[in-house]
């Protein structure tokens, strides 16, 4: 791949950074990963102005080494909500309320919303109601950079800004009026062995994302693989996969699970199942308390 093919993306990167900055974002965590999703570089809390000035060389270097360039925005005046893996029909529903819309690959879009008065529960309802990926990490590929995934070879797509609306902040009421928010009942925790009828198409969580978002291992810059494995199992069980299915899948996607065998995979899956059951019990208890309070 010729370097100059993707050498003019800095304007797109600047536009993306400036749009975040218009909402008060003043810092970004910066990460570079290889085509297998392995973290190759990480630097926390980079200033907006500094990152903007480094962007031309960052893009050139990422392309040269076939690395993905990823940032996590921090410090917004409102709550940032990332709606990832939206198809064309889904993105049309949110374009009027998004401050940034990206094309990450052919047919795949990502929208960013700045929501006033937002909390984690509302953000989950918004992701579900819009049909977005419920496990979105809050980190995004830089516009103008290349999306290096093996399945795209040899024609790797470039991330593009489809739409930018600086300073656009929306309210919960606007999103509810637009029909983008799922009801609290349909957003309830899913039992490990049952699929909720309102849940989106059954799929596996992204192990790559779980690994990317895992905290560093003790006294190391490498991600904590055990934590990534646990998070993957927790999400899979939440999404309706059984314990047996999740255990088998973990053995397929996790190098540590393959290395340590079925005992490790089953123990990790059972720990995650116990956590889901505790959440389900707490949710039911909360509903019972609320019901008693209304009497």
VEXLO-765402 format. One record per residue: x, y, z of N, C-alpha, C in turn. Coordinates in nm, 2 decimals. Example, Ala and Ser with C-alpha at 12.3 -4.5 7.8 and 13.67 -1.06 7.14 Angstrom:
BEGIN
   n.xx   n.yy   n.zz  ca.xx  ca.yy  ca.zz   c.xx   c.yy   c.zz
   1.32  -0.57   0.78   1.23  -0.45   0.78   1.32  -0.33   0.78
   1.28  -0.22   0.71   1.37  -0.11   0.71   1.29   0.00   0.79
END
This chain:
BEGIN
   n.xx   n.yy   n.zz  ca.xx  ca.yy  ca.zz   c.xx   c.yy   c.zz
   0.08  -0.12   0.00   0.00   0.00   0.00   0.09   0.12   0.00
   0.06   0.22  -0.08   0.14   0.34  -0.10   0.10   0.44   0.01
   0.20   0.49   0.08   0.17   0.59   0.19   0.09   0.71   0.14
   0.12   0.76   0.02   0.05   0.88  -0.02  -0.09   0.86  -0.05
  -0.14   0.73  -0.06  -0.28   0.71  -0.09  -0.37   0.76   0.02
  -0.32   0.76   0.14  -0.40   0.80   0.26  -0.33   0.92   0.33
  -0.25   1.00   0.26  -0.17   1.10   0.32  -0.24   1.24   0.33
  -0.37   1.25   0.29  -0.44   1.37   0.30  -0.55   1.37   0.40
  -0.54   1.29   0.50  -0.65   1.28   0.60  -0.64   1.37   0.72
  -0.53   1.46   0.72  -0.51   1.54   0.84  -0.63   1.64   0.86
  -0.68   1.69   0.75  -0.80   1.78   0.76  -0.92   1.72   0.83
  -0.94   1.59   0.79  -1.05   1.52   0.86  -1.02   1.50   1.00
  -0.90   1.46   1.04  -0.86   1.44   1.18  -0.88   1.57   1.26
  -0.83   1.68   1.20  -0.85   1.81   1.27  -1.00   1.85   1.29
  -1.08   1.82   1.18  -1.22   1.85   1.19  -1.28   1.77   1.31
  -1.25   1.64   1.32  -1.30   1.56   1.43  -1.26   1.61   1.56
  -1.13   1.64   1.58  -1.08   1.69   1.71  -1.14   1.83   1.74
  -1.16   1.92   1.65  -1.21   2.05   1.67  -1.36   2.04   1.71
  -1.43   1.94   1.65  -1.57   1.92   1.68  -1.59   1.88   1.83
  -1.50   1.78   1.87  -1.50   1.75   2.01  -1.47   1.87   2.10
  -1.37   1.94   2.06  -1.32   2.06   2.14  -1.44   2.16   2.16
  -1.52   2.17   2.05  -1.63   2.27   2.06  -1.73   2.24   2.18
  -1.72   2.12   2.23  -1.81   2.07   2.34  -1.74   2.07   2.47
  -1.62   2.13   2.47  -1.54   2.13   2.60  -1.44   2.02   2.62
  -1.43   1.93   2.52  -1.33   1.82   2.53  -1.19   1.88   2.52
  -1.11   1.87   2.62  -0.97   1.93   2.62  -0.86   1.82   2.62
  -0.90   1.70   2.64  -0.79   1.59   2.65  -0.84   1.47   2.58
  -0.75   1.39   2.53  -0.78   1.26   2.47  -0.67   1.16   2.51
  -0.72   1.04   2.54  -0.63   0.92   2.56  -0.60   0.87   2.42
  -0.47   0.85   2.39  -0.43   0.81   2.26  -0.37   0.67   2.26
  -0.42   0.59   2.17  -0.38   0.45   2.16  -0.35   0.41   2.01
  -0.25   0.32   2.00  -0.23   0.26   1.86  -0.24   0.11   1.88
  -0.31   0.05   1.79  -0.32  -0.10   1.79  -0.28  -0.16   1.66
  -0.24  -0.28   1.66  -0.21  -0.35   1.53  -0.33  -0.41   1.47
  -0.32  -0.48   1.36  -0.43  -0.54   1.29  -0.50  -0.65   1.37
  -0.44  -0.70   1.47  -0.50  -0.80   1.56  -0.56  -0.74   1.68
  -0.56  -0.61   1.69  -0.61  -0.54   1.81  -0.52  -0.53   1.93
  -0.40  -0.57   1.91  -0.30  -0.57   2.02  -0.25  -0.42   2.04
  -0.25  -0.38   2.16  -0.21  -0.24   2.19  -0.06  -0.23   2.17
  -0.02  -0.13   2.09   0.12  -0.10   2.06   0.17   0.03   2.12
   0.08   0.11   2.16   0.12   0.24   2.21   0.00   0.30   2.29
   0.03   0.36   2.40  -0.07   0.43   2.48  -0.02   0.55   2.55
  -0.09   0.66   2.54  -0.05   0.78   2.62  -0.18   0.84   2.67
  -0.19   0.86   2.80  -0.31   0.92   2.85  -0.31   1.07   2.85
  -0.44   1.12   2.85  -0.46   1.27   2.87  -0.37   1.36   2.79
  -0.38   1.34   2.66  -0.31   1.43   2.57  -0.39   1.56   2.54
  -0.33   1.67   2.55  -0.41   1.80   2.53  -0.45   1.81   2.38
  -0.57   1.87   2.37  -0.63   1.89   2.23  -0.53   1.96   2.14
  -0.47   2.07   2.18  -0.38   2.15   2.09  -0.26   2.07   2.05
  -0.20   2.00   2.15  -0.08   1.92   2.13  -0.11   1.81   2.03
  -0.22   1.74   2.05  -0.26   1.63   1.96  -0.29   1.68   1.82
  -0.35   1.79   1.81  -0.38   1.85   1.68  -0.25   1.88   1.61
  -0.15   1.93   1.68  -0.02   1.96   1.61   0.06   1.84   1.57
   0.04   1.73   1.65   0.11   1.60   1.62   0.04   1.52   1.51
  -0.08   1.55   1.48  -0.16   1.47   1.39  -0.10   1.43   1.26
  -0.04   1.53   1.19   0.02   1.49   1.06   0.12   1.37   1.07
   0.21   1.38   1.17   0.31   1.28   1.19   0.25   1.15   1.24
   0.15   1.16   1.33   0.08   1.04   1.38   0.02   0.96   1.27
  -0.05   1.03   1.18  -0.12   0.96   1.07  -0.02   0.90   0.98
   0.09   0.97   0.95   0.19   0.91   0.86   0.25   0.78   0.92
   0.29   0.79   1.05   0.35   0.68   1.12   0.25   0.56   1.13
   0.12   0.59   1.16   0.03   0.48   1.18   0.01   0.41   1.05
   0.01   0.48   0.93  -0.01   0.42   0.80   0.12   0.33   0.77
   0.24   0.39   0.80   0.36   0.32   0.77   0.37   0.18   0.84
   0.32   0.18   0.97   0.33   0.06   1.05   0.20  -0.02   1.05
   0.11   0.03   0.97  -0.03  -0.04   0.97  -0.09  -0.05   1.11
  -0.09   0.06   1.18  -0.15   0.07   1.31  -0.28   0.15   1.30
  -0.37   0.11   1.39  -0.49   0.19   1.41  -0.47   0.30   1.51
  -0.52   0.42   1.47  -0.51   0.54   1.56  -0.64   0.56   1.63
  -0.64   0.56   1.76  -0.77   0.56   1.84  -0.75   0.66   1.95
  -0.86   0.74   1.97  -0.86   0.84   2.08  -0.99   0.82   2.16
  -0.97   0.86   2.29  -1.09   0.86   2.38  -1.10   1.00   2.44
  -1.21   1.07   2.40  -1.23   1.21   2.44  -1.27   1.22   2.59
  -1.22   1.32   2.65  -1.24   1.34   2.80  -1.27   1.49   2.82
  -1.36   1.52   2.92  -1.38   1.65   2.96  -1.49   1.73   2.90
  -1.59   1.66   2.84  -1.70   1.73   2.77  -1.79   1.80   2.88
  -1.85   1.91   2.83  -1.95   1.98   2.92  -2.08   1.90   2.94
  -2.11   1.81   2.85  -2.23   1.72   2.86  -2.18   1.58   2.86
  -2.27   1.48   2.87  -2.23   1.34   2.87  -2.22   1.30   2.72
  -2.10   1.24   2.69  -2.08   1.19   2.55  -2.14   1.05   2.54
  -2.22   1.02   2.44  -2.27   0.89   2.42  -2.23   0.84   2.28
  -2.16   0.73   2.27  -2.12   0.68   2.14  -2.22   0.57   2.09
  -2.27   0.59   1.97  -2.36   0.49   1.91  -2.28   0.43   1.79
  -2.24   0.31   1.82  -2.14   0.24   1.72  -2.22   0.13   1.64
  -2.15   0.09   1.53  -2.20  -0.01   1.44  -2.34   0.01   1.40
  -2.37   0.13   1.35  -2.50   0.16   1.29  -2.50   0.15   1.14
  -2.60   0.08   1.09  -2.61   0.07   0.94  -2.68   0.20   0.89
  -2.69   0.21   0.76  -2.74   0.33   0.69  -2.88   0.38   0.75
  -2.97   0.28   0.77  -3.10   0.32   0.82  -3.09   0.37   0.96
  -3.00   0.31   1.04  -2.99   0.35   1.18  -2.93   0.49   1.19
  -2.83   0.52   1.11  -2.76   0.65   1.11  -2.86   0.76   1.08
  -2.95   0.74   0.99  -3.05   0.84   0.95  -3.14   0.88   1.06
  -3.16   0.79   1.15  -3.25   0.82   1.27  -3.18   0.91   1.37
  -3.05   0.92   1.37  -2.98   0.99   1.47  -2.90   1.11   1.42
  -2.91   1.13   1.29  -2.83   1.24   1.23  -2.87   1.38   1.28
  -2.99   1.40   1.31  -3.04   1.53   1.35  -3.00   1.56   1.50
  -2.96   1.46   1.57  -2.93   1.48   1.71  -2.78   1.46   1.74
  -2.70   1.41   1.65  -2.56   1.38   1.66  -2.48   1.51   1.64
  -2.37   1.52   1.71  -2.27   1.63   1.68  -2.16   1.58   1.59
  -2.15   1.45   1.58  -2.05   1.39   1.49  -2.09   1.26   1.44
  -2.08   1.24   1.31  -2.11   1.11   1.25  -1.99   1.07   1.16
  -1.94   0.94   1.18  -1.83   0.89   1.11  -1.87   0.77   1.03
  -1.80   0.75   0.92  -1.80   0.63   0.84  -1.67   0.55   0.88
  -1.69   0.44   0.94  -1.57   0.36   0.98  -1.53   0.25   0.88
  -1.62   0.21   0.80  -1.59   0.11   0.69  -1.72   0.11   0.61
  -1.71   0.04   0.50  -1.83   0.04   0.40  -1.95  -0.01   0.47
  -2.05   0.08   0.48  -2.18   0.04   0.54  -2.19   0.05   0.69
  -2.08   0.08   0.76  -2.08   0.09   0.90  -2.05   0.24   0.95
  -2.13   0.28   1.04  -2.13   0.42   1.09  -2.12   0.43   1.24
  -2.08   0.54   1.28  -2.07   0.57   1.43  -2.11   0.71   1.45
  -2.20   0.73   1.55  -2.25   0.86   1.58  -2.22   0.90   1.72
  -2.19   1.02   1.75  -2.16   1.07   1.88  -2.26   1.18   1.92
  -2.32   1.16   2.04  -2.42   1.26   2.09  -2.37   1.32   2.22
  -2.39   1.45   2.24  -2.37   1.51   2.37  -2.50   1.54   2.43
  -2.53   1.47   2.55  -2.66   1.47   2.61  -2.65   1.53   2.74
  -2.74   1.64   2.76  -2.74   1.70   2.89  -2.83   1.62   2.99
  -2.78   1.61   3.11  -2.85   1.54   3.22  -2.86   1.39   3.19
  -2.75   1.34   3.13  -2.75   1.19   3.10  -2.68   1.12   3.21
  -2.73   0.99   3.24  -2.67   0.90   3.33  -2.64   0.77   3.26
  -2.57   0.68   3.32  -2.54   0.55   3.26  -2.66   0.47   3.21
  -2.77   0.47   3.29  -2.89   0.39   3.26  -2.95   0.45   3.13
  -2.96   0.59   3.13  -3.01   0.65   3.01  -2.93   0.62   2.89
  -2.80   0.63   2.90  -2.71   0.60   2.79  -2.73   0.46   2.73
  -2.75   0.36   2.82  -2.78   0.22   2.78  -2.91   0.21   2.71
  -3.01   0.28   2.76  -3.14   0.29   2.69  -3.13   0.35   2.55
  -3.05   0.45   2.54  -3.03   0.52   2.41  -2.96   0.43   2.31
  -2.86   0.35   2.36  -2.79   0.26   2.27  -2.89   0.15   2.22
  -2.97   0.10   2.31  -3.06  -0.01   2.28  -3.17   0.05   2.18
  -3.23   0.16   2.22  -3.33   0.22   2.13  -3.29   0.26   2.00
  -3.16   0.29   1.98  -3.11   0.33   1.85  -3.06   0.21   1.77
  -3.05   0.10   1.83  -3.00  -0.02   1.77  -2.84  -0.03   1.76
  -2.78   0.05   1.84  -2.63   0.06   1.84  -2.57  -0.06   1.93
  -2.44  -0.08   1.91  -2.37  -0.18   1.99  -2.38  -0.14   2.14
  -2.43  -0.23   2.22  -2.44  -0.19   2.36  -2.31  -0.19   2.44
  -2.20  -0.24   2.37  -2.07  -0.25   2.44  -1.98  -0.14   2.39
  -2.03  -0.04   2.33  -1.94   0.07   2.28  -1.85   0.12   2.39
  -1.72   0.14   2.35  -1.62   0.16   2.45  -1.60   0.30   2.49
  -1.64   0.40   2.41  -1.62   0.54   2.43  -1.49   0.58   2.37
  -1.42   0.50   2.29  -1.30   0.53   2.21  -1.33   0.52   2.07
  -1.27   0.60   1.98  -1.30   0.60   1.84  -1.18   0.61   1.76
  -1.19   0.56   1.64  -1.08   0.57   1.54  -1.07   0.72   1.49
  -0.96   0.77   1.47  -0.94   0.90   1.42  -0.98   0.92   1.28
  -1.07   1.02   1.25  -1.10   1.04   1.11  -0.98   1.08   1.03
  -0.97   1.03   0.91  -0.86   1.04   0.82  -0.75   0.93   0.84
  -0.77   0.85   0.94  -0.68   0.74   0.96  -0.73   0.61   0.89
  -0.65   0.51   0.88  -0.69   0.39   0.81  -0.74   0.28   0.91
  -0.85   0.21   0.88  -0.90   0.11   0.96  -0.83  -0.02   0.92
  -0.73  -0.05   1.00  -0.65  -0.17   0.97  -0.71  -0.29   1.04
  -0.79  -0.37   0.97  -0.83  -0.50   1.02  -0.80  -0.60   0.91
  -0.77  -0.72   0.95  -0.73  -0.82   0.85  -0.84  -0.85   0.75
  -0.96  -0.84   0.79  -1.07  -0.88   0.70  -1.09  -0.78   0.59
  -1.03  -0.66   0.61  -1.04  -0.56   0.50  -0.93  -0.56   0.40
  -0.82  -0.64   0.43  -0.71  -0.64   0.34  -0.75  -0.69   0.20
  -0.69  -0.64   0.09  -0.58  -0.54   0.10  -0.63  -0.40   0.09
  -0.76  -0.38   0.07  -0.81  -0.24   0.05  -0.87  -0.19   0.18
  -0.78  -0.14   0.27  -0.82  -0.10   0.40  -0.90   0.03   0.39
  -1.01   0.05   0.45  -1.09   0.17   0.44  -1.03   0.28   0.53
  -1.06   0.40   0.49  -1.02   0.52   0.56  -1.15   0.57   0.64
  -1.13   0.61   0.77  -1.24   0.66   0.85  -1.27   0.80   0.80
  -1.39   0.83   0.78  -1.43   0.96   0.73  -1.54   1.03   0.81
  -1.53   1.17   0.81  -1.64   1.25   0.88  -1.75   1.26   0.78
  -1.87   1.21   0.82  -1.99   1.22   0.73  -2.06   1.35   0.77
  -2.06   1.39   0.89  -2.13   1.50   0.94  -2.07   1.55   1.07
  -2.06   1.69   1.08  -2.01   1.75   1.20  -2.10   1.87   1.24
  -2.15   1.87   1.36  -2.23   1.98   1.41  -2.17   2.03   1.54
  -2.07   2.12   1.53  -2.01   2.17   1.65  -2.10   2.23   1.75
  -2.08   2.21   1.88  -2.15   2.26   1.99  -2.29   2.20   2.00
  -2.33   2.10   1.93  -2.46   2.04   1.94  -2.48   1.96   2.06
  -2.57   2.01   2.15  -2.60   1.94   2.27  -2.75   1.91   2.27
  -2.80   1.79   2.30  -2.94   1.76   2.30  -2.98   1.72   2.44
  -3.11   1.72   2.46  -3.17   1.69   2.59  -3.23   1.55   2.59
  -3.25   1.50   2.70  -3.32   1.37   2.71  -3.46   1.37   2.65
  -3.53   1.48   2.67  -3.66   1.50   2.61  -3.66   1.49   2.46
  -3.56   1.55   2.39  -3.55   1.55   2.25  -3.53   1.41   2.20
  -3.44   1.33   2.27  -3.41   1.20   2.23  -3.54   1.11   2.25
  -3.61   1.13   2.36  -3.73   1.05   2.38  -3.84   1.08   2.28
  -3.85   1.21   2.24  -3.95   1.25   2.14  -3.91   1.19   2.00
  -3.79   1.17   1.98  -3.74   1.12   1.85  -3.76   0.97   1.84
  -3.80   0.90   1.95  -3.82   0.76   1.96  -3.69   0.68   1.96
  -3.58   0.74   2.02  -3.45   0.68   2.02  -3.42   0.61   2.15
  -3.51   0.62   2.25  -3.48   0.57   2.38  -3.57   0.45   2.41
  -3.50   0.33   2.45  -3.58   0.22   2.49  -3.64   0.24   2.63
  -3.75   0.17   2.66  -3.81   0.18   2.79  -3.72   0.11   2.89
  -3.73   0.15   3.02  -3.65   0.08   3.12  -3.67  -0.07   3.13
  -3.80  -0.11   3.11  -3.83  -0.25   3.12  -3.76  -0.33   3.01
  -3.75  -0.28   2.89  -3.68  -0.35   2.78  -3.53  -0.34   2.79
  -3.48  -0.26   2.89  -3.34  -0.25   2.91  -3.29  -0.33   3.03
  -3.38  -0.41   3.08  -3.34  -0.49   3.20  -3.23  -0.59   3.17
  -3.17  -0.63   3.28  -3.06  -0.73   3.27  -3.12  -0.86   3.22
  -3.04  -0.93   3.13  -3.09  -1.05   3.07  -3.04  -1.17   3.14
  -3.12  -1.27   3.17  -3.08  -1.39   3.23  -2.98  -1.47   3.14
  -2.88  -1.53   3.20  -2.78  -1.60   3.11  -2.83  -1.70   3.01
  -2.95  -1.77   3.05  -2.99  -1.87   2.97  -3.12  -1.84   2.88
  -3.15  -1.71   2.88  -3.27  -1.66   2.81  -3.24  -1.54   2.73
  -3.29  -1.53   2.61  -3.28  -1.41   2.53  -3.40  -1.32   2.54
  -3.38  -1.19   2.58  -3.50  -1.10   2.59  -3.56  -1.08   2.45
  -3.69  -1.08   2.44  -3.75  -1.07   2.31  -3.72  -0.93   2.24
  -3.69  -0.83   2.32  -3.66  -0.70   2.26  -3.51  -0.68   2.23
  -3.43  -0.78   2.26  -3.29  -0.76   2.24  -3.25  -0.76   2.09
  -3.14  -0.69   2.05  -3.10  -0.68   1.91  -3.05  -0.82   1.87
  -3.03  -0.84   1.74  -2.99  -0.96   1.68  -2.88  -1.03   1.77
  -2.89  -1.15   1.80  -2.80  -1.22   1.88  -2.66  -1.23   1.82
  -2.56  -1.18   1.89  -2.43  -1.18   1.83  -2.33  -1.19   1.95
  -2.20  -1.22   1.92  -2.10  -1.23   2.02  -2.04  -1.09   2.04
  -2.01  -1.06   2.17  -1.93  -0.93   2.19  -1.80  -0.94   2.12
  -1.74  -0.82   2.11  -1.61  -0.81   2.04  -1.50  -0.84   2.15
  -1.43  -0.95   2.13  -1.32  -0.98   2.23  -1.21  -0.87   2.21
  -1.19  -0.82   2.09  -1.09  -0.72   2.06  -1.12  -0.60   2.15
  -1.24  -0.56   2.16  -1.28  -0.44   2.24  -1.26  -0.47   2.39
  -1.29  -0.59   2.43  -1.27  -0.62   2.57  -1.13  -0.61   2.61
  -1.04  -0.66   2.52  -0.90  -0.66   2.55  -0.85  -0.51   2.54
  -0.89  -0.44   2.44  -0.85  -0.30   2.43  -0.88  -0.21   2.55
  -1.00  -0.24   2.61  -1.05  -0.16   2.72  -1.01  -0.21   2.86
  -0.94  -0.32   2.86  -0.90  -0.38   2.99  -0.79  -0.29   3.05
  -0.79  -0.28   3.18  -0.69  -0.20   3.25  -0.55  -0.27   3.24
  -0.44  -0.20   3.26  -0.31  -0.26   3.25  -0.29  -0.37   3.36
  -0.22  -0.47   3.33  -0.19  -0.58   3.42  -0.09  -0.52   3.53
  -0.08  -0.58   3.64   0.00  -0.53   3.75   0.14  -0.52   3.71
   0.20  -0.39   3.73   0.33  -0.36   3.70   0.37  -0.39   3.55
   0.27  -0.35   3.46   0.29  -0.38   3.32   0.21  -0.28   3.24
   0.25  -0.25   3.12   0.17  -0.17   3.03   0.08  -0.26   2.94
   0.09  -0.39   2.95   0.00  -0.47   2.87  -0.13  -0.49   2.94
  -0.24  -0.51   2.86  -0.37  -0.52   2.92  -0.38  -0.64   3.00
  -0.47  -0.63   3.10  -0.50  -0.75   3.19  -0.59  -0.84   3.12
  -0.54  -0.95   3.07  -0.61  -1.05   2.99  -0.72  -1.12   3.07
  -0.69  -1.14   3.19  -0.79  -1.21   3.28  -0.92  -1.12   3.29
  -0.89  -0.99   3.31  -1.01  -0.90   3.32  -1.08  -0.89   3.18
  -1.01  -0.89   3.07  -1.07  -0.89   2.94  -1.16  -1.02   2.92
  -1.11  -1.13   2.97  -1.18  -1.26   2.96  -1.31  -1.25   3.04
  -1.30  -1.20   3.16  -1.42  -1.19   3.25  -1.52  -1.09   3.18
  -1.48  -0.98   3.13  -1.57  -0.89   3.07  -1.64  -0.95   2.95
  -1.56  -1.02   2.87  -1.62  -1.09   2.75  -1.73  -1.18   2.79
  -1.70  -1.26   2.90  -1.80  -1.36   2.94  -1.92  -1.29   3.00
  -1.90  -1.18   3.07  -2.01  -1.10   3.13  -2.11  -1.05   3.02
  -2.05  -0.99   2.92  -2.13  -0.94   2.81  -2.20  -1.05   2.73
  -2.13  -1.16   2.71  -2.19  -1.27   2.63  -2.31  -1.33   2.71
  -2.30  -1.35   2.84  -2.41  -1.40   2.92  -2.52  -1.29   2.92
  -2.49  -1.17   2.93  -2.59  -1.06   2.93  -2.66  -1.06   2.80
  -2.60  -1.10   2.69  -2.66  -1.09   2.56  -2.74  -1.22   2.53
  -2.74  -1.31   2.62  -2.83  -1.43   2.60  -2.76  -1.56   2.57
  -2.63  -1.56   2.57  -2.56  -1.69   2.54  -2.56  -1.77   2.67
  -2.56  -1.90   2.66  -2.56  -1.99   2.78  -2.42  -2.00   2.84
  -2.41  -2.05   2.96  -2.27  -2.07   3.02  -2.19  -2.16   2.93
  -2.25  -2.27   2.88  -2.17  -2.37   2.80  -2.12  -2.30   2.67
  -2.21  -2.23   2.60  -2.17  -2.16   2.48  -2.06  -2.06   2.50
  -2.08  -1.98   2.61  -1.98  -1.88   2.64  -1.84  -1.94   2.68
  -1.84  -2.04   2.75  -1.72  -2.11   2.78  -1.65  -2.16   2.66
  -1.72  -2.22   2.57  -1.67  -2.27   2.44  -1.61  -2.15   2.35
  -1.69  -2.04   2.35  -1.64  -1.93   2.27  -1.52  -1.86   2.33
  -1.51  -1.86   2.46  -1.39  -1.80   2.53  -1.27  -1.88   2.49
  -1.28  -2.01   2.48  -1.17  -2.10   2.44  -1.12  -2.07   2.30
  -1.22  -2.02   2.22  -1.18  -1.99   2.08  -1.11  -1.85   2.06
  -1.16  -1.75   2.14  -1.11  -1.62   2.12  -1.00  -1.57   2.21
  -0.98  -1.64   2.33  -0.88  -1.59   2.42  -0.76  -1.68   2.42
  -0.64  -1.62   2.39  -0.52  -1.70   2.40  -0.49  -1.75   2.54
  -0.52  -1.68   2.64  -0.50  -1.73   2.78  -0.59  -1.84   2.81
  -0.71  -1.84   2.76  -0.80  -1.95   2.78  -0.75  -2.08   2.71
  -0.70  -2.06   2.59  -0.65  -2.18   2.52  -0.53  -2.23   2.59
  -0.45  -2.14   2.64  -0.32  -2.18   2.71  -0.35  -2.26   2.84
  -0.46  -2.21   2.91  -0.48  -2.27   3.05  -0.59  -2.37   3.04
  -0.66  -2.39   2.93  -0.75  -2.50   2.91  -0.90  -2.47   2.97
  -0.98  -2.57   2.96  -1.12  -2.56   2.99  -1.15  -2.53   3.14
  -1.06  -2.57   3.23  -1.08  -2.54   3.37  -1.08  -2.39   3.39
  -0.98  -2.32   3.33  -0.98  -2.17   3.34  -1.10  -2.11   3.27
  -1.13  -2.15   3.16  -1.25  -2.10   3.08  -1.38  -2.11   3.16
  -1.40  -2.23   3.22  -1.52  -2.26   3.29  -1.53  -2.17   3.42
  -1.41  -2.16   3.49  -1.41  -2.09   3.61  -1.44  -1.94   3.58
  -1.38  -1.88   3.48  -1.41  -1.75   3.44  -1.55  -1.72   3.40
  -1.61  -1.82   3.32  -1.75  -1.80   3.28  -1.84  -1.81   3.40
  -1.81  -1.90   3.49  -1.90  -1.92   3.61  -1.89  -1.79   3.70
  -1.78  -1.73   3.71  -1.76  -1.61   3.79  -1.85  -1.50   3.73
  -1.84  -1.49   3.59  -1.93  -1.39   3.52  -2.07  -1.42   3.54
  -2.11  -1.55   3.53  -2.25  -1.58   3.55  -2.30  -1.54   3.69
  -2.22  -1.56   3.79  -2.25  -1.53   3.93  -2.28  -1.38   3.94
  -2.19  -1.30   3.87  -2.21  -1.15   3.87  -2.34  -1.11   3.80
  -2.37  -1.18   3.69  -2.50  -1.15   3.62  -2.62  -1.18   3.71
  -2.61  -1.29   3.78  -2.72  -1.33   3.87  -2.73  -1.23   3.99
  -2.62  -1.18   4.04  -2.63  -1.08   4.15  -2.70  -0.95   4.09
  -2.66  -0.91   3.97  -2.72  -0.79   3.92  -2.87  -0.82   3.90
  -2.91  -0.93   3.85  -3.05  -0.96   3.83  -3.13  -0.96   3.96
  -3.06  -1.02   4.06  -3.13  -1.02   4.20  -3.14  -0.87   4.25
  -3.04  -0.79   4.23  -3.05  -0.65   4.28  -3.15  -0.57   4.20
  -3.16  -0.60   4.07  -3.26  -0.54   3.99  -3.40  -0.57   4.04
  -3.43  -0.70   4.06  -3.56  -0.74   4.11  -3.59  -0.68   4.25
  -3.49  -0.68   4.33  -3.50  -0.62   4.47  -3.54  -0.47   4.46
  -3.47  -0.40   4.36  -3.50  -0.26   4.35  -3.64  -0.24   4.30
  -3.69  -0.32   4.21  -3.83  -0.31   4.16  -3.93  -0.33   4.27
  -3.90  -0.43   4.35  -3.99  -0.47   4.46  -4.00  -0.35   4.57
  -3.88  -0.29   4.59  -3.88  -0.18   4.69  -3.96  -0.06   4.63
  -3.94  -0.03   4.50  -4.01   0.08   4.44  -4.16   0.05   4.44
  -4.20  -0.08   4.42  -4.34  -0.11   4.42  -4.40  -0.09   4.56
  -4.32  -0.13   4.66  -4.37  -0.12   4.80  -4.39   0.03   4.83
  -4.30   0.11   4.78  -4.30   0.25   4.81  -4.42   0.32   4.75
  -4.47   0.26   4.64  -4.59   0.33   4.57  -4.72   0.29   4.64
  -4.71   0.19   4.73  -4.84   0.14   4.79  -4.88   0.23   4.90
END
